[in-house]
Amino acid sequence: MLRVEHLKKVYGQGTKKAFEAVSDLTFTIDERELVCIVGPSGAGKTTLLKMIAGLLPQTSGAVHLDGEKVVGPPEKMALVFQDYSRSLYPWMTVEQNVAFPLKRKKLGKSEMATLIRDTLQSVGLSGHGQKYPWQLSGGMQQRVAIARALAYQPEILLMDEPFASVDAQTRADLEDLVLDLRDRYGITVVFVTHDIDESVYLSDRVIVLTPSPTRVQEIVDIPLPRPRDQVETKELPDFAHLRAYVWRSIKRPEPAEVPA
Ligand SMILES: Nc1ncnc2c1ncn2[C@@H]1O[C@H](COP(=O)(O)OP(=O)(O)OP(=O)(O)O)[C@@H](O)[C@H]1O
């Protein structure tokens, strides 16, 4: 459903400061798949996500969603960023924040109210709709950001290090929330993270990127049983093995180019 083909990004192309951040990325992500993207700092993960989201023009190559070339933010996509404090509007209540992007959808009043109520309930925030973001904890604010993305009823959810700024316990809860929502709503999830444990715990597959100029180092299948559990899954010898495997893949020098 999502096809990334020979994607390349050169920042400042044609100037002295030209910098090739992404060299050549090709991969596909199937419907309902949860794929994590990992790689060293500065590898171009955010650059890649912005190009997938149609927010940043690529230098060459293409992104296709359901066969259609992405040339701007697609209706079917929603995004959740790391910095919830800047992504929520502090002068709007939780309900107003969730409702904001829905204006584009031209829904009826009662349909909108039901959608907002249901999504807030699905992220465990029933009863908090009238509060302002600054009255909530960091984890709760990130739940609002997730609810806002879900209310938009996307087919594909892009998440850029969404849990990097919350404490470990909240992070574990939010990871389980993403797994649950993926199953419940059948959404495809593309999740950028620095955290190798998180990538293995969540994923069907992990895409490992090389340092810039970025290529795909390796795509690792994660055949761990589902439903996953923070304790039981992480106790499995296969979990430890996969985590070590992904870790080594990130550290490994890029494979030599095979001569034509
Ligand atoms: N607007 C820009 N202009 C020039 N260079 C940029 C721009 N944005 C990013 N870069 C460079 O492109 C490279 C990739 O950046 P990007 O933020 O995509 O990496 P990342 O893998 O998401 O990083 P991190 O893991 O540290 O968050 C970096 O070297 C960065 O300095």
The ligand as an SDF file (V2000), in Angstrom:
LIG
                    3D

 31 33  0  0  0  0  0  0  0  0999 V2000
   16.3820   21.7430    6.6150 N   0  0  0  0  0  0  0  0  0  0  0  0
   17.5790   21.1800    6.5550 C   0  0  0  0  0  0  0  0  0  0  0  0
   18.6010   21.7370    5.8780 N   0  0  0  0  0  0  0  0  0  0  0  0
   19.8260   21.1550    5.7980 C   0  0  0  0  0  0  0  0  0  0  0  0
   20.1300   19.9680    6.3710 N   0  0  0  0  0  0  0  0  0  0  0  0
   19.1490   19.3550    7.0610 C   0  0  0  0  0  0  0  0  0  0  0  0
   17.8390   19.9210    7.1970 C   0  0  0  0  0  0  0  0  0  0  0  0
   17.0880   19.0660    7.9570 N   0  0  0  0  0  0  0  0  0  0  0  0
   17.8980   18.0360    8.2660 C   0  0  0  0  0  0  0  0  0  0  0  0
   19.1160   18.2020    7.7390 N   0  0  0  0  0  0  0  0  0  0  0  0
   20.2640   17.2870    7.8620 C   0  0  0  0  0  0  0  0  0  0  0  0
   19.8940   16.0410    7.2780 O   0  0  0  0  0  0  0  0  0  0  0  0
   20.3950   14.9450    8.0510 C   0  0  0  0  0  0  0  0  0  0  0  0
   19.2360   14.0690    8.4740 C   0  0  0  0  0  0  0  0  0  0  0  0
   18.4310   14.7770    9.4120 O   0  0  0  0  0  0  0  0  0  0  0  0
   17.1640   14.1010   10.0920 P   0  0  0  0  0  0  0  0  0  0  0  0
   16.6140   15.0610   11.0860 O   0  0  0  0  0  0  0  0  0  0  0  0
   16.2460   13.6100    9.0290 O   0  0  0  0  0  0  0  0  0  0  0  0
   17.8310   12.8440   10.8110 O   0  0  0  0  0  0  0  0  0  0  0  0
   17.2580   11.8880   11.9430 P   0  0  0  0  0  0  0  0  0  0  0  0
   17.7080   10.5260   11.5920 O   0  0  0  0  0  0  0  0  0  0  0  0
   15.7850   12.0950   12.0870 O   0  0  0  0  0  0  0  0  0  0  0  0
   18.0250   12.4660   13.1980 O   0  0  0  0  0  0  0  0  0  0  0  0
   17.8230   12.1680   14.7600 P   0  0  0  0  0  0  0  0  0  0  0  0
   17.8840   10.6830   14.9150 O   0  0  0  0  0  0  0  0  0  0  0  0
   18.9960   12.8380   15.4170 O   0  0  0  0  0  0  0  0  0  0  0  0
   16.4950   12.7580   15.1270 O   0  0  0  0  0  0  0  0  0  0  0  0
   21.1480   15.5650    9.2320 C   0  0  0  0  0  0  0  0  0  0  0  0
   22.5300   15.5900    8.9240 O   0  0  0  0  0  0  0  0  0  0  0  0
   20.5960   16.9810    9.3200 C   0  0  0  0  0  0  0  0  0  0  0  0
   21.5570   17.8790    9.8230 O   0  0  0  0  0  0  0  0  0  0  0  0
  1  2  1  0
  2  3  1  0
  2  7  2  0
  3  4  2  0
  4  5  1  0
  5  6  2  0
  6  7  1  0
  6 10  1  0
  7  8  1  0
  8  9  2  0
  9 10  1  0
 10 11  1  0
 11 12  1  0
 11 30  1  0
 12 13  1  0
 13 14  1  0
 13 28  1  0
 14 15  1  0
 15 16  1  0
 16 17  2  0
 16 18  1  0
 16 19  1  0
 19 20  1  0
 20 21  2  0
 20 22  1  0
 20 23  1  0
 23 24  1  0
 24 25  2  0
 24 26  1  0
 24 27  1  0
 28 29  1  0
 28 30  1  0
 30 31  1  0
M  END
$$$$
